[in-house]
Amino acid sequence: MTGCVLLLGGHSDIGGDLTAKLCAGRPVVLAARREWTLDDVAARMRAAGATEVHTLPFEAGELTSHRDVVTRAAALAGPVTTAIVAFGILGEQARAEHDEAHAAEIASIDYTAQVNVLTVLADEMTTGEIVAFSSIAGWRARRANYVYGSTKAGLDAFCQGLADRLHGSGLRLITARPGFVIGSMTEGMNPAPLSVTPDVVAEAVAEEIRSGQGSTTLWIPRALRLLAWVMRLVPRPIWRRMPR
């Protein structure tokens, strides 16, 4: 693997783990809010073998800035051949049910901003791979987290269409669909069945990238695919009482 690795969401647990697995012998650009706090992440990438590490400010909500971030990354470190879209917020479901601004914030960051930057990446990149993160939460929205779940459902549908558009080109889209991820975003929450850790998700995606196959959707862990189909069969009166 050659070319620049661009991580959009430099503070992401999964994004950091995945970048560390892919960066040996390659330049890295870390883009995030408060980019001046990325020193530890940058040091980790250098220790993992990155030839150089740059940081850029990235505000997901500022949609018109996305293309500039991607072009600046290429100017700093050469053509981007691996782009990892790992930013997002979980939000607070209880608050979002009464605070429309918070509901819109979740939708804007977890769906609109993702669609925007994925469109930019697909337009700017010519070879390599783009990695996006969906979730089991989008498979069937639950009463307990339907705002967040709805953004993942929309993002997943967008990614399936974008993957079909890129099929046969030199660029591919890998969409990860993990289950509950035990990490900083879910700290303090009770893990769900088939929960995974960031390094497990990162390794599954890294293996897929190394395989060099076409556009792909990854259930992580693989057993989650069976659980997802069972979820579709649960009657709605029962489903609406399901926990997160």
Contacts in CASP RR format, 6 or more apart in sequence:
PFRMAT RR
TARGET T0000
AUTHOR 0000-0000-0000
METHOD contacts of the structure
MODEL  1
MTGCVLLLGGHSDIGGDLTAKLCAGRPVVLAARREWTLDDVAARMRAAGA
TEVHTLPFEAGELTSHRDVVTRAAALAGPVTTAIVAFGILGEQARAEHDE
AHAAEIASIDYTAQVNVLTVLADEMTTGEIVAFSSIAGWRARRANYVYGS
TKAGLDAFCQGLADRLHGSGLRLITARPGFVIGSMTEGMNPAPLSVTPDV
VAEAVAEEIRSGQGSTTLWIPRALRLLAWVMRLVPRPIWRRMPR
1 22 0 8 1.000
1 26 0 8 1.000
1 81 0 8 1.000
1 82 0 8 1.000
1 209 0 8 1.000
1 210 0 8 1.000
2 26 0 8 1.000
2 81 0 8 1.000
3 26 0 8 1.000
3 27 0 8 1.000
3 77 0 8 1.000
3 78 0 8 1.000
3 79 0 8 1.000
3 80 0 8 1.000
3 81 0 8 1.000
3 82 0 8 1.000
4 26 0 8 1.000
4 27 0 8 1.000
4 28 0 8 1.000
4 29 0 8 1.000
4 73 0 8 1.000
4 74 0 8 1.000
4 77 0 8 1.000
4 78 0 8 1.000
4 79 0 8 1.000
4 80 0 8 1.000
4 81 0 8 1.000
4 82 0 8 1.000
5 19 0 8 1.000
5 22 0 8 1.000
5 23 0 8 1.000
5 26 0 8 1.000
5 27 0 8 1.000
5 28 0 8 1.000
5 29 0 8 1.000
5 50 0 8 1.000
5 80 0 8 1.000
5 81 0 8 1.000
5 82 0 8 1.000
5 84 0 8 1.000
6 28 0 8 1.000
6 29 0 8 1.000
6 31 0 8 1.000
6 70 0 8 1.000
6 73 0 8 1.000
6 80 0 8 1.000
6 82 0 8 1.000
6 83 0 8 1.000
6 84 0 8 1.000
7 15 0 8 1.000
7 16 0 8 1.000
7 18 0 8 1.000
7 19 0 8 1.000
7 28 0 8 1.000
7 29 0 8 1.000
7 30 0 8 1.000
7 31 0 8 1.000
7 32 0 8 1.000
7 84 0 8 1.000
7 86 0 8 1.000
8 31 0 8 1.000
8 32 0 8 1.000
8 58 0 8 1.000
8 60 0 8 1.000
8 69 0 8 1.000
8 83 0 8 1.000
8 84 0 8 1.000
8 85 0 8 1.000
8 86 0 8 1.000
8 87 0 8 1.000
8 117 0 8 1.000
9 15 0 8 1.000
9 30 0 8 1.000
9 31 0 8 1.000
9 32 0 8 1.000
9 58 0 8 1.000
9 60 0 8 1.000
9 84 0 8 1.000
9 85 0 8 1.000
9 86 0 8 1.000
9 87 0 8 1.000
9 88 0 8 1.000
10 16 0 8 1.000
10 30 0 8 1.000
10 31 0 8 1.000
10 32 0 8 1.000
10 38 0 8 1.000
10 41 0 8 1.000
10 86 0 8 1.000
10 87 0 8 1.000
11 32 0 8 1.000
11 33 0 8 1.000
11 34 0 8 1.000
11 37 0 8 1.000
11 38 0 8 1.000
11 41 0 8 1.000
12 86 0 8 1.000
12 87 0 8 1.000
12 88 0 8 1.000
13 181 0 8 1.000
13 183 0 8 1.000
13 184 0 8 1.000
13 185 0 8 1.000
13 198 0 8 1.000
14 86 0 8 1.000
14 133 0 8 1.000
14 178 0 8 1.000
14 181 0 8 1.000
14 198 0 8 1.000
14 201 0 8 1.000
14 202 0 8 1.000
15 84 0 8 1.000
15 86 0 8 1.000
15 198 0 8 1.000
15 202 0 8 1.000
16 41 0 8 1.000
16 44 0 8 1.000
16 86 0 8 1.000
16 198 0 8 1.000
16 202 0 8 1.000
17 198 0 8 1.000
17 199 0 8 1.000
17 201 0 8 1.000
17 202 0 8 1.000
17 203 0 8 1.000
18 84 0 8 1.000
18 86 0 8 1.000
18 131 0 8 1.000
18 201 0 8 1.000
18 202 0 8 1.000
18 205 0 8 1.000
18 206 0 8 1.000
19 28 0 8 1.000
19 30 0 8 1.000
19 45 0 8 1.000
19 84 0 8 1.000
20 44 0 8 1.000
20 45 0 8 1.000
20 48 0 8 1.000
20 202 0 8 1.000
21 48 0 8 1.000
21 202 0 8 1.000
21 203 0 8 1.000
21 206 0 8 1.000
22 82 0 8 1.000
22 206 0 8 1.000
22 209 0 8 1.000
23 45 0 8 1.000
23 48 0 8 1.000
23 49 0 8 1.000
23 50 0 8 1.000
24 48 0 8 1.000
24 49 0 8 1.000
24 50 0 8 1.000
25 49 0 8 1.000
25 50 0 8 1.000
25 51 0 8 1.000
26 50 0 8 1.000
26 51 0 8 1.000
26 82 0 8 1.000
27 50 0 8 1.000
27 51 0 8 1.000
27 52 0 8 1.000
27 53 0 8 1.000
27 54 0 8 1.000
27 76 0 8 1.000
27 77 0 8 1.000
27 78 0 8 1.000
28 42 0 8 1.000
28 45 0 8 1.000
28 50 0 8 1.000
28 52 0 8 1.000
28 53 0 8 1.000
28 54 0 8 1.000
28 77 0 8 1.000
29 53 0 8 1.000
29 54 0 8 1.000
29 55 0 8 1.000
29 56 0 8 1.000
29 73 0 8 1.000
29 76 0 8 1.000
29 77 0 8 1.000
29 80 0 8 1.000
30 38 0 8 1.000
30 41 0 8 1.000
30 42 0 8 1.000
30 45 0 8 1.000
30 53 0 8 1.000
30 54 0 8 1.000
30 55 0 8 1.000
30 56 0 8 1.000
31 55 0 8 1.000
31 56 0 8 1.000
31 57 0 8 1.000
31 58 0 8 1.000
31 69 0 8 1.000
31 73 0 8 1.000
32 38 0 8 1.000
32 55 0 8 1.000
32 57 0 8 1.000
32 58 0 8 1.000
32 87 0 8 1.000
33 57 0 8 1.000
33 58 0 8 1.000
33 59 0 8 1.000
33 60 0 8 1.000
35 55 0 8 1.000
35 56 0 8 1.000
35 57 0 8 1.000
35 58 0 8 1.000
36 55 0 8 1.000
38 55 0 8 1.000
42 53 0 8 1.000
42 55 0 8 1.000
45 53 0 8 1.000
46 53 0 8 1.000
52 77 0 8 1.000
54 73 0 8 1.000
54 76 0 8 1.000
54 77 0 8 1.000
56 69 0 8 1.000
56 72 0 8 1.000
56 73 0 8 1.000
56 76 0 8 1.000
57 69 0 8 1.000
58 65 0 8 1.000
58 69 0 8 1.000
58 87 0 8 1.000
59 65 0 8 1.000
60 87 0 8 1.000
60 88 0 8 1.000
60 109 0 8 1.000
60 113 0 8 1.000
60 117 0 8 1.000
61 108 0 8 1.000
61 109 0 8 1.000
61 113 0 8 1.000
63 112 0 8 1.000
63 113 0 8 1.000
63 116 0 8 1.000
66 113 0 8 1.000
66 116 0 8 1.000
66 117 0 8 1.000
66 120 0 8 1.000
67 120 0 8 1.000
67 124 0 8 1.000
70 80 0 8 1.000
70 83 0 8 1.000
70 117 0 8 1.000
70 120 0 8 1.000
70 121 0 8 1.000
70 124 0 8 1.000
71 124 0 8 1.000
73 80 0 8 1.000
74 80 0 8 1.000
74 124 0 8 1.000
79 125 0 8 1.000
79 126 0 8 1.000
79 127 0 8 1.000
80 121 0 8 1.000
80 124 0 8 1.000
80 125 0 8 1.000
81 125 0 8 1.000
81 127 0 8 1.000
81 128 0 8 1.000
81 129 0 8 1.000
82 128 0 8 1.000
82 129 0 8 1.000
82 131 0 8 1.000
82 209 0 8 1.000
83 121 0 8 1.000
83 125 0 8 1.000
83 129 0 8 1.000
83 130 0 8 1.000
83 131 0 8 1.000
84 131 0 8 1.000
85 114 0 8 1.000
85 117 0 8 1.000
85 118 0 8 1.000
85 121 0 8 1.000
85 130 0 8 1.000
85 131 0 8 1.000
85 132 0 8 1.000
85 133 0 8 1.000
86 131 0 8 1.000
86 133 0 8 1.000
87 109 0 8 1.000
87 113 0 8 1.000
88 109 0 8 1.000
88 110 0 8 1.000
88 114 0 8 1.000
89 105 0 8 1.000
89 106 0 8 1.000
89 109 0 8 1.000
89 110 0 8 1.000
89 185 0 8 1.000
90 148 0 8 1.000
90 185 0 8 1.000
90 186 0 8 1.000
91 102 0 8 1.000
91 105 0 8 1.000
91 106 0 8 1.000
91 147 0 8 1.000
91 148 0 8 1.000
92 102 0 8 1.000
93 144 0 8 1.000
93 145 0 8 1.000
93 146 0 8 1.000
93 147 0 8 1.000
93 148 0 8 1.000
95 102 0 8 1.000
96 102 0 8 1.000
96 103 0 8 1.000
96 106 0 8 1.000
96 147 0 8 1.000
97 103 0 8 1.000
97 147 0 8 1.000
103 147 0 8 1.000
106 147 0 8 1.000
106 148 0 8 1.000
106 151 0 8 1.000
107 147 0 8 1.000
107 150 0 8 1.000
107 151 0 8 1.000
110 148 0 8 1.000
110 151 0 8 1.000
110 152 0 8 1.000
110 155 0 8 1.000
111 150 0 8 1.000
111 151 0 8 1.000
111 154 0 8 1.000
111 155 0 8 1.000
114 132 0 8 1.000
114 155 0 8 1.000
114 158 0 8 1.000
115 155 0 8 1.000
115 158 0 8 1.000
118 130 0 8 1.000
118 132 0 8 1.000
118 158 0 8 1.000
118 159 0 8 1.000
118 162 0 8 1.000
118 173 0 8 1.000
119 162 0 8 1.000
121 130 0 8 1.000
122 130 0 8 1.000
122 162 0 8 1.000
122 165 0 8 1.000
122 166 0 8 1.000
122 171 0 8 1.000
122 173 0 8 1.000
125 171 0 8 1.000
126 170 0 8 1.000
126 171 0 8 1.000
127 170 0 8 1.000
127 171 0 8 1.000
128 170 0 8 1.000
128 171 0 8 1.000
128 172 0 8 1.000
129 171 0 8 1.000
129 172 0 8 1.000
129 173 0 8 1.000
129 174 0 8 1.000
129 209 0 8 1.000
130 171 0 8 1.000
130 172 0 8 1.000
130 173 0 8 1.000
130 174 0 8 1.000
131 173 0 8 1.000
131 174 0 8 1.000
131 176 0 8 1.000
131 205 0 8 1.000
131 209 0 8 1.000
132 155 0 8 1.000
132 159 0 8 1.000
132 173 0 8 1.000
132 174 0 8 1.000
132 175 0 8 1.000
132 176 0 8 1.000
133 175 0 8 1.000
133 176 0 8 1.000
133 178 0 8 1.000
134 152 0 8 1.000
134 155 0 8 1.000
134 156 0 8 1.000
134 159 0 8 1.000
134 175 0 8 1.000
134 176 0 8 1.000
134 177 0 8 1.000
134 217 0 8 1.000
135 149 0 8 1.000
135 152 0 8 1.000
135 177 0 8 1.000
135 178 0 8 1.000
135 179 0 8 1.000
136 177 0 8 1.000
136 178 0 8 1.000
136 179 0 8 1.000
136 180 0 8 1.000
136 224 0 8 1.000
136 227 0 8 1.000
136 228 0 8 1.000
137 145 0 8 1.000
137 148 0 8 1.000
137 149 0 8 1.000
137 152 0 8 1.000
137 179 0 8 1.000
138 149 0 8 1.000
138 150 0 8 1.000
138 152 0 8 1.000
138 153 0 8 1.000
138 154 0 8 1.000
138 156 0 8 1.000
139 153 0 8 1.000
139 156 0 8 1.000
139 177 0 8 1.000
139 228 0 8 1.000
139 231 0 8 1.000
139 232 0 8 1.000
140 231 0 8 1.000
140 232 0 8 1.000
140 239 0 8 1.000
141 149 0 8 1.000
141 150 0 8 1.000
141 153 0 8 1.000
142 149 0 8 1.000
142 239 0 8 1.000
142 240 0 8 1.000
142 242 0 8 1.000
142 243 0 8 1.000
142 244 0 8 1.000
143 240 0 8 1.000
143 241 0 8 1.000
143 242 0 8 1.000
144 242 0 8 1.000
144 243 0 8 1.000
144 244 0 8 1.000
145 244 0 8 1.000
156 175 0 8 1.000
156 177 0 8 1.000
159 173 0 8 1.000
159 175 0 8 1.000
159 217 0 8 1.000
160 175 0 8 1.000
160 217 0 8 1.000
162 173 0 8 1.000
163 172 0 8 1.000
163 173 0 8 1.000
163 175 0 8 1.000
163 215 0 8 1.000
163 216 0 8 1.000
163 217 0 8 1.000
164 215 0 8 1.000
166 172 0 8 1.000
166 173 0 8 1.000
166 215 0 8 1.000
167 214 0 8 1.000
167 215 0 8 1.000
168 214 0 8 1.000
172 214 0 8 1.000
172 215 0 8 1.000
172 216 0 8 1.000
173 215 0 8 1.000
174 205 0 8 1.000
174 208 0 8 1.000
174 209 0 8 1.000
174 215 0 8 1.000
174 216 0 8 1.000
174 217 0 8 1.000
174 218 0 8 1.000
175 216 0 8 1.000
175 217 0 8 1.000
175 218 0 8 1.000
176 201 0 8 1.000
176 204 0 8 1.000
176 205 0 8 1.000
176 218 0 8 1.000
176 220 0 8 1.000
177 217 0 8 1.000
177 218 0 8 1.000
177 219 0 8 1.000
177 220 0 8 1.000
177 224 0 8 1.000
178 196 0 8 1.000
178 201 0 8 1.000
178 220 0 8 1.000
178 224 0 8 1.000
179 192 0 8 1.000
179 194 0 8 1.000
179 195 0 8 1.000
179 196 0 8 1.000
179 220 0 8 1.000
179 221 0 8 1.000
179 224 0 8 1.000
180 186 0 8 1.000
180 189 0 8 1.000
180 191 0 8 1.000
180 192 0 8 1.000
180 193 0 8 1.000
180 194 0 8 1.000
180 195 0 8 1.000
180 196 0 8 1.000
181 195 0 8 1.000
181 196 0 8 1.000
181 197 0 8 1.000
181 198 0 8 1.000
181 201 0 8 1.000
182 191 0 8 1.000
182 195 0 8 1.000
182 196 0 8 1.000
182 197 0 8 1.000
182 198 0 8 1.000
183 197 0 8 1.000
183 198 0 8 1.000
189 244 0 8 1.000
192 243 0 8 1.000
192 244 0 8 1.000
193 227 0 8 1.000
194 221 0 8 1.000
194 223 0 8 1.000
194 224 0 8 1.000
194 227 0 8 1.000
196 220 0 8 1.000
196 221 0 8 1.000
200 220 0 8 1.000
200 221 0 8 1.000
201 220 0 8 1.000
204 218 0 8 1.000
204 220 0 8 1.000
204 221 0 8 1.000
205 218 0 8 1.000
205 220 0 8 1.000
208 216 0 8 1.000
208 218 0 8 1.000
219 225 0 8 1.000
219 228 0 8 1.000
231 239 0 8 1.000
234 242 0 8 1.000
END
